[in-house]
C-alpha cells in the first residue's frame, strides 16, 4: 500500500489532536498520584486519596491549592521540592499551549505543502515533546522526594501502612509525549515527500 502525502498529514493531525486532548485531560484530572492508607486498627478500612497538579481529593472531598500528594503544609518541604513543583506547573501547561499553536502551524504547512514549513513544524512538535518529557520527569522526581520526606516524618513503620502509586493522569501525559514525537516524525516524512515532489523533473 502506497503512503501518500495526504495520509501522512492526516495521521499527523490525528496524533497531534490526541496528544493535545490527552495532555489537557491529564492536567485537568487529579489522578497523578494515588495514596491508600490502611488503618493499623482495622486492616479492612482503606483511606484513599489522589492528587493532581493543583489539588488533592480525599474521600471525595477536594482540597485546592495543595502543593503535593501528602500534605498542604508547605513548611514541611524543602526548597528543592517547591522549585520542582513550580517548574512542573509551568512546563506542562506551556507545552499544552504550544501544542495548540503547533496544530495551527501544521494545518497551514500541510495546505501549503511547503517542505520548509513542514520541517519547522516538526521541530516545533519535538520541542513540545521535550517540554512534556521534562515536566513528567520532574513530577516523578518530585514525588520520590516527597515520599522520602514522608518516610522521614512518619518513619518506616508508619509508611508500611501507606501504599502509593502513580495514576492514570500521569499515564495520559506519557501518551501525549509519545504522540507528540510521532507527530513530529510524520511531519518530517511528509516534508521529505513534498521536497522530492517539488524537485522531481517535470515532463513538458
Backbone as a printed PyTorch tensor [residue, N CA C, xyz], in Angstrom:
tensor([[[  0.8450,  -1.1960,   0.0000],
         [  0.0000,   0.0000,   0.0000],
         [  0.8800,   1.2460,   0.0000]],

        [[  0.6680,   2.1200,  -0.9580],
         [  1.4750,   3.3180,  -1.0980],
         [  1.0050,   4.3790,  -0.1140]],

        [[  1.9780,   4.9440,   0.5930],
         [  1.6810,   6.0140,   1.5420],
         [  1.6900,   7.3420,   0.7990]],

        [[  0.6270,   8.0950,   0.9220],
         [  0.5120,   9.3740,   0.2340],
         [  0.7780,  10.5310,   1.1900]],

        [[  1.0100,  11.6880,   0.5910],
         [  1.2290,  12.8930,   1.3970],
         [  0.0050,  13.1960,   2.2460]],

        [[ -1.1710,  13.0390,   1.6410],
         [ -2.4010,  13.3300,   2.3660],
         [ -2.5900,  12.4390,   3.5810]],

        [[ -2.3000,  11.1500,   3.4250],
         [ -2.4660,  10.2340,   4.5510],
         [ -1.4990,  10.5480,   5.6800]],

        [[ -0.2880,  10.9980,   5.3190],
         [  0.7040,  11.3480,   6.3320],
         [  0.2680,  12.5500,   7.1560]],

        [[ -0.1970,  13.5870,   6.4800],
         [ -0.5750,  14.7980,   7.2160],
         [ -1.8490,  14.5660,   8.0170]],

        [[ -2.7490,  13.7250,   7.5080],
         [ -3.9580,  13.4040,   8.2750],
         [ -3.5890,  12.6240,   9.5370]],

        [[ -2.6910,  11.6440,   9.3820],
         [ -2.2450,  10.8710,  10.5410],
         [ -1.5340,  11.7660,  11.5510]],

        [[ -0.7030,  12.7020,  11.0430],
         [ -0.0270,  13.6380,  11.9400],
         [ -1.0330,  14.5240,  12.6580]],

        [[ -2.0810,  14.9370,  11.9470],
         [ -3.1090,  15.7710,  12.5640],
         [ -3.8630,  15.0440,  13.6610]],

        [[ -4.1810,  13.7720,  13.4120],
         [ -4.8950,  12.9730,  14.4180],
         [ -4.0160,  12.7770,  15.6560]],

        [[ -2.7440,  12.4580,  15.4360],
         [ -1.8220,  12.2680,  16.5630],
         [ -1.6430,  13.5600,  17.3540]],

        [[ -1.5330,  14.6790,  16.6400],
         [ -1.4010,  15.9600,  17.3230],
         [ -2.6320,  16.3070,  18.1280]],

        [[ -3.8070,  16.0360,  17.5610],
         [ -5.0550,  16.3120,  18.2730],
         [ -5.1860,  15.4340,  19.5200]],

        [[ -4.8350,  14.1570,  19.3940],
         [ -4.9080,  13.2490,  20.5380],
         [ -3.9020,  13.6420,  21.6220]],

        [[ -2.7070,  14.0650,  21.2060],
         [ -1.7100,  14.4740,  22.1970],
         [ -2.1980,  15.6790,  22.9870]],

        [[ -2.8530,  16.6210,  22.3110],
         [ -3.4140,  17.7860,  22.9980],
         [ -4.5220,  17.3640,  23.9600]],

        [[ -5.4170,  16.4810,  23.4910],
         [ -6.5320,  16.0320,  24.3250],
         [ -6.0370,  15.2630,  25.5460]],

        [[ -5.0480,  14.3960,  25.3550],
         [ -4.5150,  13.6050,  26.4760],
         [ -3.8430,  14.4940,  27.5180]],

        [[ -3.0480,  15.4580,  27.0490],
         [ -2.3540,  16.3280,  27.9920],
         [ -3.3310,  17.2390,  28.7200]],

        [[ -4.3360,  17.7430,  27.9980],
         [ -5.3460,  18.5900,  28.6390],
         [ -6.1120,  17.8030,  29.6940]],

        [[ -6.4480,  16.5550,  29.3830],
         [ -7.1530,  15.7060,  30.3470],
         [ -6.2720,  15.4260,  31.5630]],

        [[ -4.9920,  15.1540,  31.3120],
         [ -4.0730,  14.8890,  32.4150],
         [ -3.9640,  16.0860,  33.3470]],

        [[ -3.8480,  17.2760,  32.7720],
         [ -3.7070,  18.4780,  33.5980],
         [ -4.9810,  18.7890,  34.3770]],

        [[ -6.1230,  18.3790,  33.8380],
         [ -7.3910,  18.7070,  34.4790],
         [ -7.9130,  17.6550,  35.4330]],

        [[ -7.2010,  16.5590,  35.5970],
         [ -7.6610,  15.4890,  36.4870],
         [ -6.7300,  15.3430,  37.6830]],

        [[ -7.2030,  14.6310,  38.7070],
         [ -6.4690,  14.5220,  39.9730],
         [ -5.9950,  13.1010,  40.2460]],

        [[ -5.5290,  12.4200,  39.2190],
         [ -5.0540,  11.0500,  39.4040],
         [ -3.6070,  10.8980,  38.9490]],

        [[ -2.7950,  11.8940,  39.2920],
         [ -1.3670,  11.7890,  39.0290],
         [ -0.7060,  10.8910,  40.0520]],

        [[ -1.1840,  10.9690,  41.2860],
         [ -0.5920,  10.1860,  42.3710],
         [ -1.7120,   9.6770,  43.2640]],

        [[ -1.6240,   8.4110,  43.6320],
         [ -2.6650,   7.7740,  44.4390],
         [ -2.0550,   7.2480,  45.7310]],

        [[ -2.7110,   7.5420,  46.8380],
         [ -2.2580,   7.0840,  48.1530],
         [ -3.3700,   6.3070,  48.8220]],

        [[ -3.0610,   5.1140,  49.2760],
         [ -4.0170,   4.2950,  50.0280],
         [ -3.4220,   4.0410,  51.4070]],

        [[ -4.0790,   4.5740,  52.4140],
         [ -3.6170,   4.4070,  53.7910],
         [ -4.4860,   3.3730,  54.4960]],

        [[ -3.8740,   2.3190,  54.9700],
         [ -4.5820,   1.2450,  55.6550],
         [ -4.5040,   1.4790,  57.1600]],

        [[ -5.6420,   1.5130,  57.7910],
         [ -5.6810,   1.7340,  59.2360],
         [ -5.0680,   0.5470,  59.9630]],

        [[ -4.0990,   0.7830,  60.8590],
         [ -3.4900,  -0.3360,  61.5900],
         [ -4.4590,  -1.0230,  62.5420]],

        [[ -5.5300,  -0.3240,  62.9450],
         [ -6.5200,  -0.9040,  63.8450],
         [ -7.5500,  -1.7390,  63.1110]],

        [[ -7.7720,  -1.3790,  61.8550],
         [ -8.7530,  -2.1080,  61.0490],
         [ -8.1870,  -2.2400,  59.6470]],

        [[ -7.6010,  -3.3990,  59.3620],
         [ -6.9290,  -3.6080,  58.0750],
         [ -7.8800,  -3.5190,  56.8980]],

        [[ -9.1870,  -3.7140,  57.1480],
         [-10.1500,  -3.6590,  56.0550],
         [-10.5670,  -2.2280,  55.7230]],

        [[-10.1500,  -1.2780,  56.5430],
         [-10.5210,   0.1160,  56.3320],
         [ -9.4270,   0.8320,  55.5470]],

        [[ -9.7740,   1.2700,  54.3390],
         [ -8.8200,   1.9660,  53.4850],
         [ -9.1810,   3.4430,  53.4090]],

        [[ -8.2150,   4.3030,  53.6340],
         [ -8.3920,   5.7410,  53.4940],
         [ -7.5910,   6.1760,  52.2830]],

        [[ -8.2590,   6.3260,  51.1640],
         [ -7.5610,   6.6170,  49.9160],
         [ -7.6630,   8.0950,  49.5700]],

        [[ -6.6600,   8.5710,  48.8860],
         [ -6.6450,   9.9350,  48.3710],
         [ -5.8830,   9.9420,  47.0590]],

        [[ -6.1940,  10.8900,  46.2280],
         [ -5.4970,  11.0430,  44.9580],
         [ -5.2480,  12.5200,  44.7100]],

        [[ -4.1850,  12.8060,  43.9800],
         [ -3.8110,  14.1980,  43.7790],
         [ -3.4710,  14.4780,  42.3280]],

        [[ -3.6620,  15.7440,  41.9750],
         [ -3.2590,  16.2360,  40.6740],
         [ -2.1980,  17.3030,  40.8470]],

        [[ -2.0330,  18.1400,  39.8440],
         [ -1.0410,  19.1970,  39.9430],
         [ -1.5530,  20.3800,  40.7440]],

        [[ -2.8830,  20.4690,  40.8850],
         [ -3.4610,  21.6520,  41.5030],
         [ -4.2100,  21.3510,  42.7960]],

        [[ -4.6010,  20.1150,  43.0200],
         [ -5.4470,  19.8240,  44.1630],
         [ -5.3100,  18.3840,  44.6070]],

        [[ -5.8710,  18.1010,  45.7870],
         [ -5.8980,  16.7580,  46.3510],
         [ -7.3390,  16.3930,  46.6460]],

        [[ -7.7180,  15.1840,  46.3470],
         [ -9.0540,  14.6770,  46.6530],
         [ -8.9470,  13.6000,  47.7250]],

        [[ -9.5690,  13.8450,  48.8650],
         [ -9.5460,  12.8980,  49.9700],
         [-10.9660,  12.4760,  50.3010]],

        [[-11.2740,  11.2210,  50.0200],
         [-12.6090,  10.7110,  50.3100],
         [-13.7030,  11.4510,  49.5940]],

        [[-13.4150,  11.8820,  48.3610],
         [-14.4070,  12.6120,  47.5840],
         [-14.4300,  14.0940,  47.8760]],

        [[-13.6370,  14.5600,  48.8330],
         [-13.5870,  15.9810,  49.1870],
         [-12.3530,  16.6090,  48.5590]],

        [[-12.5650,  17.6690,  47.7870],
         [-11.4850,  18.3060,  47.0560],
         [-10.8110,  19.3580,  47.9050]],

        [[ -9.4750,  19.2980,  47.9680],
         [ -8.6870,  20.2970,  48.6750],
         [ -7.8550,  21.0370,  47.6490]],

        [[ -8.1950,  22.2820,  47.3600],
         [ -7.4890,  23.0370,  46.3250],
         [ -6.2690,  23.7060,  46.9130]],

        [[ -5.4160,  24.1800,  45.9850],
         [ -4.1930,  24.8860,  46.3490],
         [ -3.2690,  24.0400,  47.2110]],

        [[ -3.3000,  22.7390,  47.0470],
         [ -2.3760,  21.8740,  47.7630],
         [ -1.1020,  21.7390,  46.9630]],

        [[  0.0030,  21.5590,  47.6490],
         [  1.2830,  21.5310,  46.9550],
         [  1.7490,  20.1410,  46.6030]],

        [[  1.2420,  19.1030,  47.2520],
         [  1.7340,  17.7730,  46.9790],
         [  0.7160,  16.7360,  47.3910]],

        [[  1.1270,  15.4900,  47.2730],
         [  0.2120,  14.3910,  47.4870],
         [  0.0450,  14.0230,  48.9510]],

        [[  0.8040,  14.6150,  49.8420],
         [  0.8110,  14.1540,  51.2120],
         [  0.2510,  15.1660,  52.2040]],

        [[  0.4820,  16.4250,  51.9840],
         [  0.0200,  17.4370,  52.9130],
         [  0.0200,  18.7920,  52.2470]],

        [[ -0.7770,  19.6910,  52.7660],
         [ -0.8270,  21.0470,  52.2230],
         [  0.0720,  21.9920,  52.9970]],

        [[  0.8130,  21.4620,  53.9380],
         [  1.7050,  22.2770,  54.7550],
         [  3.0400,  22.4550,  54.0330]],

        [[  3.2490,  23.6150,  53.4320],
         [  4.4440,  23.8460,  52.6420],
         [  5.7180,  23.8350,  53.4810]],

        [[  5.6010,  24.1860,  54.7590],
         [  6.7850,  24.3210,  55.5960],
         [  7.5170,  22.9990,  55.8060]],

        [[  6.8640,  21.8890,  55.5560],
         [  7.4730,  20.5870,  55.7690],
         [  8.3420,  20.1600,  54.5980]],

        [[  8.3560,  20.9560,  53.5220],
         [  9.0620,  20.5310,  52.3210],
         [ 10.1960,  21.4750,  51.9820]],

        [[ 11.2080,  20.9170,  51.3830],
         [ 12.4300,  21.6610,  51.1070],
         [ 12.2290,  22.6330,  49.9510]],

        [[ 13.1960,  23.5240,  49.8300],
         [ 13.1630,  24.4920,  48.7380],
         [ 13.2670,  23.7920,  47.3930]],

        [[ 14.0200,  22.6910,  47.3460],
         [ 14.1560,  21.9360,  46.0980],
         [ 12.8130,  21.4050,  45.6220]],

        [[ 12.0240,  20.8670,  46.5520],
         [ 10.7090,  20.3360,  46.1900],
         [  9.7790,  21.4350,  45.7040]],

        [[  9.8320,  22.5960,  46.3510],
         [  8.9870,  23.7100,  45.9320],
         [  9.3820,  24.2100,  44.5470]],

        [[ 10.7010,  24.2340,  44.2730],
         [ 11.1710,  24.6530,  42.9500],
         [ 10.7340,  23.6590,  41.8840]],

        [[ 10.8440,  22.3610,  42.1940],
         [ 10.4160,  21.3310,  41.2420],
         [  8.9330,  21.4570,  40.9330]],

        [[  8.1350,  21.6480,  41.9800],
         [  6.6940,  21.7700,  41.7670],
         [  6.3670,  22.9960,  40.9160]],

        [[  7.0560,  24.1040,  41.1620],
         [  6.8300,  25.3120,  40.3690],
         [  7.1980,  25.0930,  38.9050]],

        [[  8.2960,  24.3750,  38.6800],
         [  8.7100,  24.0900,  37.3030],
         [  7.7000,  23.2060,  36.5930]],

        [[  7.1460,  22.2420,  37.3110],
         [  6.1720,  21.3160,  36.7210],
         [  4.9240,  22.0530,  36.2670]],

        [[  4.3980,  22.9240,  37.1320],
         [  3.1450,  23.6110,  36.8110],
         [  3.3470,  24.7150,  35.7770]],

        [[  4.5900,  24.9540,  35.3800],
         [  4.8690,  25.8830,  34.2820],
         [  5.1040,  25.1210,  32.9840]],

        [[  5.9250,  24.0720,  33.0390],
         [  6.3180,  23.3510,  31.8270],
         [  5.1390,  22.6640,  31.1430]],

        [[  4.3210,  21.9490,  31.9210],
         [  3.2450,  21.1750,  31.2970],
         [  2.1400,  22.0500,  30.6970]],

        [[  1.6450,  23.0800,  31.3970],
         [  0.6850,  23.9650,  30.7340],
         [  1.2740,  24.6930,  29.5380]],

        [[  2.5710,  25.0530,  29.6160],
         [  3.2240,  25.7070,  28.4780],
         [  3.2480,  24.7740,  27.2770]],

        [[  3.5470,  23.5020,  27.5120],
         [  3.5400,  22.5200,  26.4290],
         [  2.1550,  22.4060,  25.8070]],

        [[  1.1230,  22.4630,  26.6420],
         [ -0.2520,  22.3720,  26.1320],
         [ -0.5800,  23.5550,  25.2270]],

        [[ -0.1970,  24.7510,  25.6480],
         [ -0.4450,  25.9490,  24.8310],
         [  0.3200,  25.8770,  23.5120]],

        [[  1.5790,  25.4360,  23.5860],
         [  2.3810,  25.3240,  22.3690],
         [  1.8070,  24.2900,  21.4070]],

        [[  1.2060,  23.2300,  21.9550],
         [  0.5760,  22.2290,  21.0960],
         [ -0.5660,  22.8290,  20.2890]],

        [[ -1.3020,  23.7340,  20.9090],
         [ -2.4110,  24.3810,  20.2100],
         [ -1.9070,  25.1800,  19.0150]],

        [[ -0.8640,  25.9600,  19.2160],
         [ -0.2820,  26.7250,  18.1120],
         [  0.3930,  25.7990,  17.1040]],

        [[  0.9520,  24.6870,  17.5830],
         [  1.5550,  23.7230,  16.6730],
         [  0.5420,  23.1240,  15.7240]],

        [[ -0.6710,  22.8940,  16.2160],
         [ -1.7190,  22.3740,  15.3460],
         [ -2.0670,  23.3480,  14.2400]],

        [[ -2.1060,  24.6330,  14.5790],
         [ -2.3940,  25.6570,  13.5660],
         [ -1.2700,  25.7080,  12.5280]],

        [[ -0.0300,  25.6780,  13.0050],
         [  1.1190,  25.6880,  12.0840],
         [  1.1230,  24.4430,  11.1920]],

        [[  0.7650,  23.3110,  11.7760],
         [  0.7140,  22.0820,  10.9970],
         [ -0.3240,  22.1350,   9.8970]],

        [[ -1.4820,  22.7190,  10.2070],
         [ -2.5410,  22.8400,   9.2010],
         [ -2.1020,  23.7330,   8.0550]],

        [[ -1.4950,  24.8770,   8.3950],
         [ -1.0560,  25.8220,   7.3570],
         [  0.0410,  25.2120,   6.4900]],

        [[  1.0350,  24.5760,   7.1130],
         [  2.1420,  23.9950,   6.3470],
         [  1.6800,  22.8230,   5.4870]],

        [[  0.6840,  22.0770,   5.9580],
         [  0.1670,  20.9590,   5.1620],
         [ -0.5960,  21.4490,   3.9440]],

        [[ -1.3980,  22.4940,   4.1290],
         [ -2.1380,  23.0460,   2.9990],
         [ -1.1940,  23.6740,   1.9760]],

        [[ -0.1180,  24.2850,   2.4700],
         [  0.8540,  24.9080,   1.5660],
         [  1.7800,  23.8840,   0.9210]],

        [[  1.8350,  22.6730,   1.4900],
         [  2.7370,  21.6160,   1.0110],
         [  4.1880,  22.1190,   0.9470]],

        [[  4.5480,  22.9240,   1.9230],
         [  5.8920,  23.5080,   1.9380],
         [  6.8370,  22.6390,   2.7530]],

        [[  7.8950,  22.1400,   2.1400],
         [  8.8560,  21.3130,   2.8880],
         [  9.4910,  22.0640,   4.0540]],

        [[  9.7710,  23.3450,   3.8580],
         [ 10.4020,  24.1450,   4.9070],
         [  9.4610,  24.3100,   6.0960]],

        [[  8.2060,  24.6750,   5.8110],
         [  7.2370,  24.8690,   6.8890],
         [  6.9420,  23.5560,   7.6100]],

        [[  6.8580,  22.4710,   6.8630],
         [  6.6020,  21.1670,   7.4740],
         [  7.7550,  20.7490,   8.3890]],

        [[  8.9750,  21.0080,   7.9300],
         [ 10.1480,  20.6600,   8.7470],
         [ 10.1830,  21.4920,  10.0240]],

        [[  9.8850,  22.7770,   9.8990],
         [  9.8900,  23.6400,  11.0810],
         [  8.7660,  23.2690,  12.0510]],

        [[  7.6260,  22.8800,  11.5100],
         [  6.5230,  22.4510,  12.3770],
         [  6.8790,  21.1590,  13.1020]],

        [[  7.5630,  20.2630,  12.3970],
         [  8.0220,  19.0230,  13.0370],
         [  8.9680,  19.3280,  14.1920]],

        [[  9.9220,  20.2510,  13.9440],
         [ 10.8480,  20.6520,  15.0080],
         [ 10.0930,  21.2890,  16.1700]],

        [[  9.0330,  22.0220,  15.8580],
         [  8.1930,  22.6490,  16.8860],
         [  7.5630,  21.5880,  17.7800]],

        [[  7.0570,  20.5110,  17.1710],
         [  6.4490,  19.4370,  17.9520],
         [  7.4940,  18.6860,  18.7820]],

        [[  8.7020,  18.5850,  18.2790],
         [  9.7640,  17.9580,  19.0670],
         [ 10.0780,  18.7910,  20.3080]],

        [[ 10.0200,  20.1180,  20.1610],
         [ 10.2290,  20.9930,  21.3170],
         [  9.1060,  20.8050,  22.3300]],

        [[  7.8610,  20.7090,  21.8300],
         [  6.7210,  20.4650,  22.7180],
         [  6.8920,  19.1500,  23.4760]],

        [[  7.3330,  18.1220,  22.7680],
         [  7.5280,  16.8230,  23.4150],
         [  8.6160,  16.8860,  24.4670]],

        [[  9.6480,  17.6980,  24.2150],
         [ 10.7190,  17.8490,  25.1960],
         [ 10.2090,  18.5170,  26.4710]],

        [[  9.3630,  19.5220,  26.3110],
         [  8.7670,  20.1880,  27.4730],
         [  7.8970,  19.2260,  28.2730]],

        [[  7.0980,  18.4320,  27.5490],
         [  6.2430,  17.4530,  28.2230],
         [  7.0780,  16.4220,  28.9570]],

        [[  8.1350,  15.9330,  28.3000],
         [  9.0170,  14.9500,  28.9220],
         [  9.6690,  15.5150,  30.1800]],

        [[ 10.1380,  16.7510,  30.1000],
         [ 10.7690,  17.3750,  31.2680],
         [  9.7770,  17.5200,  32.4090]],

        [[  8.5400,  17.9560,  32.0880],
         [  7.5380,  18.1290,  33.1230],
         [  7.1790,  16.8290,  33.8110]],

        [[  6.9860,  15.7670,  33.0250],
         [  6.6290,  14.4630,  33.5970],
         [  7.7810,  13.8920,  34.4160]],

        [[  8.9950,  14.0270,  33.8940],
         [ 10.1680,  13.5210,  34.6110],
         [ 10.3650,  14.2440,  35.9350]],

        [[ 10.2010,  15.5570,  35.9140],
         [ 10.3230,  16.3280,  37.1490],
         [  9.2490,  15.9350,  38.1570]],

        [[  8.0500,  15.6150,  37.6620],
         [  6.9870,  15.1990,  38.5790],
         [  7.3480,  13.8860,  39.2800]],

        [[  7.9270,  12.9610,  38.5340],
         [  8.3270,  11.6890,  39.1280],
         [  9.4180,  11.9080,  40.1730]],

        [[ 10.4040,  12.7550,  39.8350],
         [ 11.4620,  13.0640,  40.8020],
         [ 10.8820,  13.7340,  42.0350]],

        [[  9.9930,  14.6770,  41.8170],
         [  9.3480,  15.3970,  42.9180],
         [  8.5780,  14.4440,  43.8270]],

        [[  7.8540,  13.4990,  43.2280],
         [  7.0580,  12.5530,  44.0120],
         [  7.9490,  11.6670,  44.8730]],

        [[  9.0940,  11.2520,  44.3220],
         [ 10.0240,  10.4300,  45.1000],
         [ 10.6240,  11.2200,  46.2680]],

        [[ 10.8980,  12.4970,  46.0400],
         [ 11.4070,  13.3310,  47.1170],
         [ 10.3580,  13.5170,  48.2130]],

        [[  9.0980,  13.7320,  47.8020],
         [  8.0230,  13.8920,  48.7760],
         [  7.8150,  12.6130,  49.5710]],

        [[  7.9280,  11.4690,  48.9020],
         [  7.7730,  10.1930,  49.5910],
         [  8.9070,   9.9780,  50.5910]],

        [[ 10.1250,  10.3630,  50.1840],
         [ 11.2630,  10.2310,  51.0960],
         [ 11.0910,  11.1160,  52.3210]],

        [[ 10.5550,  12.3210,  52.1180],
         [ 10.3100,  13.2100,  53.2380],
         [  9.2310,  12.6570,  54.1560]],

        [[  8.1990,  12.0650,  53.5720],
         [  7.1420,  11.4600,  54.3710],
         [  7.6800,  10.2960,  55.1910]],

        [[  8.5630,   9.5090,  54.5820],
         [  9.1720,   8.3950,  55.3070],
         [  9.9810,   8.8980,  56.4870]],

        [[ 10.6690,  10.0260,  56.2950],
         [ 11.4510,  10.6130,  57.3760],
         [ 10.5500,  11.1300,  58.5000]],

        [[  9.3560,  11.6400,  58.1280],
         [  8.4560,  12.2060,  59.1270],
         [  7.7260,  11.1320,  59.9310]],

        [[  7.2290,  10.1130,  59.2570],
         [  6.4040,   9.1080,  59.9420],
         [  7.1850,   7.8580,  60.2980]],

        [[  8.3730,   7.6860,  59.7070],
         [  9.1700,   6.5120,  59.9930],
         [  8.7680,   5.3270,  59.1310]],

        [[  9.6510,   4.3220,  59.0340],
         [  9.3600,   3.1400,  58.2110],
         [  8.1010,   2.3990,  58.6620]],

        [[  7.8520,   2.3680,  59.9680],
         [  6.6750,   1.6500,  60.4610],
         [  5.3900,   2.3330,  60.0300]],

        [[  5.3710,   3.6440,  60.1320],
         [  4.1850,   4.3730,  59.7030],
         [  3.9730,   4.2780,  58.2050]],

        [[  5.0740,   4.2720,  57.4460],
         [  4.9660,   4.2110,  55.9880],
         [  4.4980,   2.8360,  55.5110]],

        [[  4.6510,   1.8090,  56.3610],
         [  4.2410,   0.4650,  55.9600],
         [  2.7300,   0.3660,  55.7780]],

        [[  1.9810,   1.3180,  56.3480],
         [  0.5330,   1.3260,  56.1950],
         [  0.0880,   2.2240,  55.0450]],

        [[  1.0460,   2.7790,  54.3280],
         [  0.7310,   3.6800,  53.2250],
         [  1.2270,   3.0710,  51.9210]],

        [[  0.3240,   2.8820,  50.9810],
         [  0.6660,   2.3390,  49.6600],
         [  0.4880,   3.4510,  48.6220]],

        [[  1.5190,   3.7090,  47.8580],
         [  1.4860,   4.7880,  46.8730],
         [  1.7110,   4.2430,  45.4670]],

        [[  1.1670,   4.9400,  44.4980],
         [  1.3650,   4.5670,  43.0950],
         [  1.0190,   5.7620,  42.2170]],

        [[  1.5870,   5.7770,  41.0240],
         [  1.2250,   6.7990,  40.0540],
         [ -0.1020,   6.4160,  39.4040]],

        [[ -0.8850,   7.4310,  39.0340],
         [ -2.2110,   7.1940,  38.4870],
         [ -2.2900,   7.3450,  36.9810]],

        [[ -3.5100,   7.2120,  36.4720],
         [ -3.7050,   7.2230,  35.0190],
         [ -3.5180,   8.6130,  34.4110]],

        [[ -3.6250,   9.6610,  35.2040],
         [ -3.3810,  11.0060,  34.6670],
         [ -1.9420,  11.1400,  34.1940]],

        [[ -1.0060,  10.5890,  34.9770],
         [  0.3950,  10.5870,  34.5610],
         [  0.5820,   9.7410,  33.3070]],

        [[ -0.1580,   8.6290,  33.2130],
         [ -0.0930,   7.7920,  32.0200],
         [ -0.5410,   8.5360,  30.7720]],

        [[ -1.5800,   9.3690,  30.9080],
         [ -2.0370,  10.1670,  29.7700],
         [ -0.9730,  11.1740,  29.3370]],

        [[ -0.2730,  11.7400,  30.3070],
         [  0.8070,  12.6780,  29.9720],
         [  1.9170,  11.9700,  29.1930]],

        [[  2.2500,  10.7290,  29.5960],
         [  3.2480,   9.9520,  28.8580],
         [  2.7570,   9.6530,  27.4380]],

        [[  1.4690,   9.3210,  27.2940],
         [  0.9150,   9.0680,  25.9600],
         [  0.9890,  10.3270,  25.0950]],

        [[  0.7060,  11.4620,  25.7070],
         [  0.7850,  12.7240,  24.9700],
         [  2.2030,  12.9530,  24.4630]],

        [[  3.1880,  12.6770,  25.3030],
         [  4.5840,  12.8270,  24.8880],
         [  4.8940,  11.9350,  23.6820]],

        [[  4.4790,  10.6780,  23.7390],
         [  4.7350,   9.7600,  22.6310],
         [  4.0610,  10.2120,  21.3500]],

        [[  2.8300,  10.6990,  21.4520],
         [  2.0990,  11.1510,  20.2620],
         [  2.7140,  12.4280,  19.6850]],

        [[  3.2590,  13.2730,  20.5340],
         [  3.9460,  14.4730,  20.0360],
         [  5.1700,  14.0810,  19.2060]],

        [[  5.8950,  13.0830,  19.6930],
         [  7.0530,  12.5930,  18.9410],
         [  6.6240,  12.0000,  17.6050]],

        [[  5.5670,  11.2050,  17.6180],
         [  5.0720,  10.5840,  16.3810],
         [  4.6240,  11.6510,  15.3970]],

        [[  3.9530,  12.6910,  15.9060],
         [  3.5080,  13.7860,  15.0420],
         [  4.6960,  14.4400,  14.3500]],

        [[  5.7510,  14.7030,  15.1160],
         [  6.9410,  15.3090,  14.5290],
         [  7.5690,  14.4310,  13.4650]],

        [[  7.6430,  13.1350,  13.7180],
         [  8.2330,  12.2060,  12.7520],
         [  7.4020,  12.1560,  11.4700]],

        [[  6.0850,  12.0900,  11.6080],
         [  5.2030,  12.0550,  10.4370],
         [  5.3230,  13.3270,   9.6070]],

        [[  5.4510,  14.4620,  10.2770],
         [  5.6060,  15.7220,   9.5450],
         [  6.9540,  15.7860,   8.8230]],

        [[  7.9840,  15.2110,   9.4370],
         [  9.2780,  15.1590,   8.7540],
         [  9.2120,  14.3020,   7.4930]],

        [[  8.5240,  13.1780,   7.5910],
         [  8.3680,  12.3090,   6.4090],
         [  7.5700,  13.0230,   5.3310]],

        [[  6.5150,  13.7380,   5.7590],
         [  5.7050,  14.4970,   4.8020],
         [  6.5340,  15.5970,   4.1470]],

        [[  7.4010,  16.2350,   4.9240],
         [  8.2690,  17.2770,   4.3630],
         [  9.2170,  16.6850,   3.3280]],

        [[  9.7590,  15.5120,   3.6270],
         [ 10.6530,  14.8310,   2.6940],
         [  9.9170,  14.4690,   1.4080]],

        [[  8.6930,  14.0070,   1.5470],
         [  7.9040,  13.6350,   0.3760],
         [  7.5770,  14.8600,  -0.4770]],

        [[  7.2270,  15.9670,   0.1800],
         [  6.9180,  17.1980,  -0.5520],
         [  8.1570,  17.7380,  -1.2600]],

        [[  9.3130,  17.6150,  -0.6150],
         [ 10.5600,  18.0850,  -1.2240],
         [ 10.9180,  17.2750,  -2.4630]],

        [[ 10.7490,  15.9550,  -2.3810],
         [ 11.0400,  15.1000,  -3.5250],
         [ 10.1040,  15.3990,  -4.6960]],

        [[  8.8560,  15.6960,  -4.3600],
         [  7.8920,  16.0000,  -5.4240],
         [  8.2190,  17.3180,  -6.1020]],

        [[  8.6510,  18.3130,  -5.2930],
         [  8.9800,  19.6080,  -5.8660],
         [ 10.2500,  19.5440,  -6.7020]],

        [[ 11.1850,  18.6760,  -6.3090],
         [ 12.4700,  18.6000,  -7.0120],
         [ 12.4570,  17.6530,  -8.2070]],

        [[ 11.3890,  16.8790,  -8.3520],
         [ 11.3310,  15.9430,  -9.4730],
         [ 11.1220,  16.7080, -10.7750]],

        [[ 11.8000,  16.2750, -11.8540],
         [ 11.7020,  16.9970, -13.1320],
         [ 10.3130,  16.8640, -13.7360]],

        [[  9.8560,  17.9360, -14.2970],
         [  8.5430,  17.9250, -14.9360],
         [  8.6850,  17.5920, -16.4020]],

        [[  7.7090,  16.8770, -16.8950],
         [  7.7230,  16.4890, -18.3100],
         [  6.9700,  17.4970, -19.1160]],

        [[  7.6200,  18.0660, -20.1430],
         [  6.9830,  19.0820, -20.9780],
         [  5.8940,  18.4780, -21.8240]]])
